Each structure stands twice: as C-alpha cells, then as structure tokens.
C-alpha cells in the first residue's frame, strides 16, 4: 500500500513539473513572438508556444485536442504561415522603423498590470474544489465532433474563410512586389 502512495505522489510531482515547464515555454514563446523584430523569428516563437500548448492539453487528458494542436496548428497552420513569410521575402529594409518600440512595450506593461491584478483577484475568489477525474469519453473524437459541428459550426467556418483570405492576400501582395521589381 505504501508503494502505491509513493508512486501516486511521484506522478503528481511529475505532472506539476511538466505543467510548469510547458507553461514557462508557452510564456517564453509568446514573449519571443511579441518582442522579435523579424517575422520569421516570431513564427518560430509561435511554433514553440503551440507545441507547449499541446503538452498542456496532454496533461489535461484531452487526447484529441493534443493531437490536433500538434498536427493542425503546430504543423499545417505554421507551415502555411512560414510559407507566406518566405513567399513575401521580407527583408530588413522592408520592416518599419521602430525607434520608439520600447515605449510601446512600456505602455503595454502599464496596461497589463491592472488586468493581471484583476485576474489574480478573480482567481483568489474562486471556491476551492477537488479536482475530479474526467470520464472516459472526455476529449474523444465523437464528443469533440458533436460539440464542434453542433454548437461551433459558424465560428469554425469563419476561421476557415479568414485563413483562406489571408493566404490569397499574401499571394496578391507577393505578386504586386514581383511586378514592381
């Protein structure tokens, strides 16, 4: 009996360690996305964030969302974004002059402080409850598919159209640039 209790404690500690690592990588990737000047560096930071989010989904036992995050977002969508960035062939002289860039960061930090305080206050006011084990159907293809195509069909299609418009816009911009050259 003692051995099972020890194994359970080690599993909980490992889960907490993995959560901390994935959360830190998500925040670092998001900061890299915001702070990087070149779009390619920002895209690579976004890949780090998306893979870290997949790890967090895995810790939540959301198997389908974990796999979709890796395949669709970290794989397909990021390949599309990287393709568009490379297709546009953005050079350093094409990027805007950012002399006052740090003032924008400072302003963002000043605006973020009250929001963070509000979120901390809201989190502290939540009632403490024990974590419950989710059912075996949680995160399955059937349950996610039913929710996605019953309740979220319109937003799903809007995002699909938005991605298509972004791709067509990138091709049009690249065509204009090549015509000017």
N, C-alpha and C positions, 0 to 999 in steps of 0.2 A: 504494500500500500504506500509506503514511504517513497519508493522509487517512482511510482506514478505521479505523486505530488511533486516530486523534484522535476520530472520531465515536463509536467504542465507549467511549472514556474519558468523553466528554461524556454519553453515555447512562447510564453508571454513576453519574456525579456527579448527574445529574438524578434518577435513581431514589433515590439516597441522600437528596437534598434533599427529595423528595416523601415519602419514608418518615419523615424527621424531622418534617416539617410535619404529616402525618397522625397520627403518634404523639403529638406535642405537643397537637394538637387533641383527640385521644381522652382524654388525661390531663386537660386543662383542662375538657372537657365532663364527665368523671366527677367531678372536684372540684366543679364547679358543681352537679352533681346532689346530691352529699353535703352541700355547705355551704349550699345555698339553703334558705330557710325556707318559702317558698310552693311548693306542689306544681306550679303552672303553670311557674314558673321552673326547677324540677327537670326537668320534662318537656321543656322546650326544650333544656336542657343534655344530656338523654339523646338528643335528635334530633341534636345536634352530634356526640356520641360515635358514634352509629350511622352517620352519614354518613362520619365519619372512618374507621371500621372498613371501610366499603365501599371507600374509597380504598385501604386496606391490602390488601384482598382483590384489588383490581385490580392492585396491584403484584406480587402473588403469582401472577398469571395465572389466577386462579380466576374465570373469567368468569361462570359460573352463580351462584356464591355472591355475587359482586359485585352482580349484578342482583337476586337475591333479597333481599339485605341492603337495597338501596335500595327496592324495591317493597314487600316484605312487612314488614320491620321499621321502616325509617325512614318508610315510607308508611302502610301499613294498620294495623299494631300501634300506632304512635304516634298515628294519628288516633283509634283506639279509646281509647287512654289519655287523650288530650286531651278526647275526648267525655265520658268518665266523669268527669274532673275538673270540666269545665264543668257536667255534669248534676248533680253533687253540690253545686255552687255553694258552694265552701268560702270562708268569709270569714276575715279575720284573727282575729276573736274565736273562731272555731272551732278554731284551731290551738292546740296545747298550750303552756303556759308553759315556756320554755326558758331559765331563769335560769342553769343550770349547763351550758349547751351546750358551752362551751369546755373544760370538764373532760372531757367525753366525747371531744372531738377530741384532747385531750392524751393521754388513755388509749388511744385508737385508734392514735395515733402511736407511743406507747411499745410497744404490742403489735406494730406493724408493723415496727419496727426489726429484731428478731431474724428475722422472716420474710424481710425484704429481704436481710439478711446471709446467710441460708441459701440464698436463690435466687442471689445473686451467687457464692457458693462453688460451688454446683452448676453454674452456667453456666461458671465458670472451669475446672471439672474435665472439661467435655465435650471430646472429642477434636476437633481442628481438621480439617475436611474441606472440600474444594472444593464449591462449590455446583454442582448438576447441573441441567441443563435438563430440565424435565418433558416428558413425552410429549404428543402432540397430543390424546390422549383425556382428559387431566387436566382436571377441572372441567367436563366436558361434562354435558349433561342425563342421558344414559344412564348414565354412570358414577356420578354422584351419586344418581340414582334407584335404581340397583341397591343401593348401599350403604344408602341411607335406608330403603328398604322391605324389605330383607332383614335387615340387622343392627340397625337402629334403629327398627323399626316401633312397638314398645311405648312407648319414651320419646316418640316423635313424637305418638302418640295421647294419652299422659298430659298432655303440654303443651297439646294442643288442648282437652282436657277442663278443665284448670286455667284456661285463658283464658276458656272459656265460664262456668265457675263464678264467676270474678272479675266478668264482665260482669253476670251475674244478681244477684250480691251488691251491686253498685253500684246497680242498678235498685231492689232491695229497700230499701237504705239511703236512697235518694232519695225513695222512696215513703213511708217512715216519717217523714222530715223534713217532707215536704209535709203529711202527716196531722197532725203536731204543730202546724204553723203556723196 
